[in-house]
Structures are given as structure tokens and as C-alpha cells.
Amino acid sequence: MITTLHALTRSLSGTRALTALAAVAALTAGGAVYLASESEKPAPPANRAFLDEESTAGLLTEASTLVQQVFSVDPKRRRAQAKVVSARLAGSAQKQFHTLYAPYLGTAGQGITLRTTATSIGILQQTRDTAELLVVADQQASAPDGRSNSGTATIRLELRRKDDAWQITAIRPS
């Protein structure tokens, strides 16, 4: 290329030669910048939380329902809840659930109803197939004799998408 430029400058005089050199340099520099920008394009962000409105809204809606279904205990619906727990909890979450909820699930908790409602859900991380949430939930417990109690629970949940539905894979009280 230098030989070609040298031959070009000899055949053109003064200003025309400088103009031609400037044009070649500008084209070369422009091409280099374009190629560099194309090769350095950042990958799309792995964390899709709030970048994909439809996906985020769907996760929030499903997580709210999931929290209510899994973390509410009704002695009249033990079999139905066992099916939900089996289908919607995976991995270590099943063991964690049974450890946390043993007082309500065993004979000592017979008759106690626990209603759990998510009041606030924060998405810490969301990819196409995984999510990490911080959930604040109201819990109301009532016994057959009329005693009741209520409180707030904060839990961190890890979820994985399986067959177009979210499953809880880890439960961490916060």
C-alpha cells in the first residue's frame, strides 16, 4: 500500500496529493474504527431483571402465587399442598421447606392454619431460566381454639424455570 501511495503522490501535484492522502487515511482510519467497534460489541446483559418488562412482570406474578401456594399451610388441604410442594420445589428447597415448616406439618402443628401472602418481591437477578428473589411476606397463623398470631417473614428464593413454570430450588430465611 505504501508503494501505491508513493506512486500516487508522484503523479499528483502538491494540494491534490495531500487531499488524496488525507482521503485514503480517513477511509483507512474509518474502516479500522468500524472493525474495532464490531468486534468489541458487549454481550447482552445476563441479568434481565427489569430489562424485559413482560418477563419481569410474569416472574413477579408467578412468584407471588408460588409463595402463597407453597408457604401457606391448611390442615384440611395437606394432600393438595404436598402435591404443590413436590411439583414446585426442587433440589435442596424441599428439604429446606420441610425443616422450616416441620412445626406446622407434623402432629404438633395439627390444626394450625398458616396463611402467607407476598407483600413485596424484589428481583435480585433474572436470566432466561433462573432467578433470585427477595420476598417480604405477611404470615397469619390461627389455631382451632381461636388463638392467632401474625408476623412478617423475609426469605430469599432461588428459582429455576422448568417446563415454562418456575420452581423454587433454594430457600434462605433472611
C-alpha positions as CSV (number, residue, x, y, z in Angstrom):
1,M,0.0,0.0,0.0
2,I,2.9,2.4,0.7
3,T,4.3,1.8,-2.8
4,T,0.9,2.7,-4.2
5,L,0.6,5.8,-2.1
6,H,4.2,6.8,-3.1
7,A,3.4,6.4,-6.8
8,L,0.1,8.3,-6.3
9,T,1.9,11.3,-4.7
10,R,4.4,11.5,-7.5
11,S,1.7,11.6,-10.2
12,L,-0.3,14.3,-8.4
13,S,1.0,17.7,-7.6
14,G,1.0,19.5,-4.2
15,T,-2.5,20.1,-2.9
16,R,-4.1,17.3,-4.9
17,A,-1.6,14.8,-3.5
18,L,-2.3,15.9,0.1
19,T,-6.1,15.8,-0.5
20,A,-5.8,12.2,-1.9
21,L,-3.6,11.1,1.0
22,A,-6.0,12.6,3.5
23,A,-8.9,10.8,1.9
24,V,-7.1,7.5,1.9
25,A,-6.0,8.0,5.5
26,A,-9.6,8.9,6.6
27,L,-11.0,5.8,4.8
28,T,-8.4,3.6,6.4
29,A,-9.0,5.0,9.9
30,G,-12.8,4.9,9.5
31,G,-12.6,1.2,8.4
32,A,-10.3,0.4,11.4
33,V,-12.7,2.1,13.8
34,Y,-15.7,0.3,12.4
35,L,-14.0,-3.1,12.6
36,A,-12.9,-2.4,16.1
37,S,-16.4,-1.4,17.2
38,E,-17.9,-4.5,15.6
39,S,-15.5,-6.9,17.4
40,E,-16.0,-5.2,20.8
41,K,-19.8,-5.1,21.0
42,P,-20.7,-6.2,24.5
43,A,-22.7,-9.3,25.0
44,P,-26.3,-8.7,26.0
45,P,-26.7,-8.5,29.8
46,A,-27.1,-11.8,31.6
47,N,-29.3,-10.2,34.3
48,R,-32.6,-9.4,32.5
49,A,-34.4,-8.1,35.6
50,F,-36.5,-5.1,34.6
51,L,-34.9,-5.0,31.1
52,D,-37.6,-7.3,29.7
53,E,-40.8,-5.9,31.1
54,E,-43.0,-8.8,30.0
55,S,-40.7,-11.4,31.5
56,T,-40.2,-9.4,34.8
57,A,-44.0,-9.0,35.2
58,G,-44.6,-12.7,34.6
59,L,-41.9,-13.7,37.1
60,L,-43.4,-11.3,39.8
61,T,-46.9,-12.6,39.2
62,E,-45.9,-16.3,39.3
63,A,-43.6,-15.8,42.3
64,S,-46.4,-14.1,44.3
65,T,-48.7,-17.1,43.6
66,L,-45.9,-19.6,44.3
67,V,-45.2,-18.0,47.7
68,Q,-48.8,-18.2,48.7
69,Q,-49.3,-21.8,47.4
70,V,-46.1,-23.2,48.9
71,F,-45.8,-21.3,52.2
72,S,-49.4,-21.4,53.3
73,V,-50.4,-24.4,55.4
74,D,-54.0,-25.6,55.8
75,P,-54.6,-28.9,57.7
76,K,-57.7,-29.5,55.5
77,R,-55.5,-29.3,52.4
78,R,-52.4,-31.3,53.3
79,R,-52.5,-33.6,50.3
80,A,-53.0,-30.7,47.8
81,Q,-50.2,-28.8,49.4
82,A,-47.9,-31.9,49.3
83,K,-48.5,-32.1,45.6
84,V,-47.7,-28.4,45.2
85,V,-44.5,-28.7,47.3
86,S,-43.5,-31.8,45.2
87,A,-44.1,-30.1,41.9
88,R,-42.9,-26.5,42.7
89,L,-39.9,-27.2,45.0
90,A,-36.7,-28.8,43.6
91,G,-33.3,-29.7,44.8
92,S,-32.4,-28.5,48.3
93,A,-35.6,-26.5,48.6
94,Q,-37.8,-29.5,49.5
95,K,-35.5,-30.3,52.5
96,Q,-35.3,-26.7,53.5
97,F,-39.1,-26.3,53.3
98,H,-39.7,-29.4,55.5
99,T,-37.1,-28.2,58.0
100,L,-38.6,-24.7,58.3
101,Y,-42.2,-25.9,58.3
102,A,-41.9,-29.1,60.4
103,P,-43.9,-27.4,63.3
104,Y,-46.8,-26.8,61.0
105,L,-46.7,-30.0,59.0
106,G,-46.3,-32.6,61.8
107,T,-48.7,-33.7,64.5
108,A,-47.6,-30.9,66.8
109,G,-48.9,-28.4,64.3
110,Q,-52.2,-30.3,63.8
111,G,-55.0,-27.9,63.2
112,I,-52.8,-24.8,62.7
113,T,-53.5,-22.8,59.6
114,L,-50.8,-20.6,58.3
115,R,-51.6,-18.1,55.5
116,T,-48.7,-16.5,53.7
117,T,-49.0,-13.6,51.3
118,A,-46.2,-11.9,49.5
119,T,-46.3,-8.1,50.1
120,S,-43.2,-7.2,48.3
121,I,-40.9,-9.1,45.9
122,G,-37.5,-7.8,44.7
123,I,-35.8,-9.4,41.8
124,L,-32.1,-9.6,42.6
125,Q,-31.2,-11.5,39.4
126,Q,-33.1,-12.8,36.5
127,T,-31.9,-14.8,33.5
128,R,-34.0,-16.7,31.0
129,D,-34.1,-19.8,33.2
130,T,-33.0,-18.7,36.7
131,A,-34.0,-16.0,39.2
132,E,-33.1,-14.9,42.6
133,L,-35.7,-13.1,44.7
134,L,-36.0,-11.3,48.0
135,V,-39.6,-11.8,49.3
136,V,-41.3,-10.0,52.2
137,A,-44.4,-11.8,53.2
138,D,-47.2,-11.4,55.8
139,Q,-47.9,-14.6,57.7
140,Q,-51.0,-15.2,59.8
141,A,-51.3,-18.3,62.0
142,S,-54.5,-19.4,63.6
143,A,-55.3,-22.4,65.8
144,P,-58.6,-24.3,66.1
145,D,-59.2,-22.8,69.6
146,G,-59.2,-19.3,68.2
147,R,-55.7,-18.2,69.1
148,S,-53.9,-16.3,66.3
149,N,-50.6,-14.6,65.6
150,S,-49.2,-12.7,62.7
151,G,-45.8,-11.5,61.6
152,T,-43.6,-10.7,58.7
153,A,-41.2,-13.1,57.0
154,T,-38.3,-12.2,54.8
155,I,-36.9,-15.0,52.6
156,R,-34.5,-15.2,49.7
157,L,-35.5,-17.6,47.0
158,E,-33.6,-19.1,44.1
159,L,-35.8,-20.3,41.2
160,R,-35.3,-22.2,38.0
161,R,-37.6,-22.4,35.0
162,K,-38.7,-25.9,34.2
163,D,-41.4,-26.7,31.5
164,D,-42.5,-23.0,31.3
165,A,-43.0,-22.8,35.1
166,W,-40.8,-21.5,37.9
167,Q,-39.6,-23.9,40.6
168,I,-38.0,-22.9,43.9
169,T,-34.6,-24.5,44.2
170,A,-33.3,-22.9,47.4
171,I,-35.0,-21.2,50.4
172,R,-32.9,-18.9,52.6
173,P,-34.5,-17.1,55.5
174,S,-33.2,-13.6,55.7
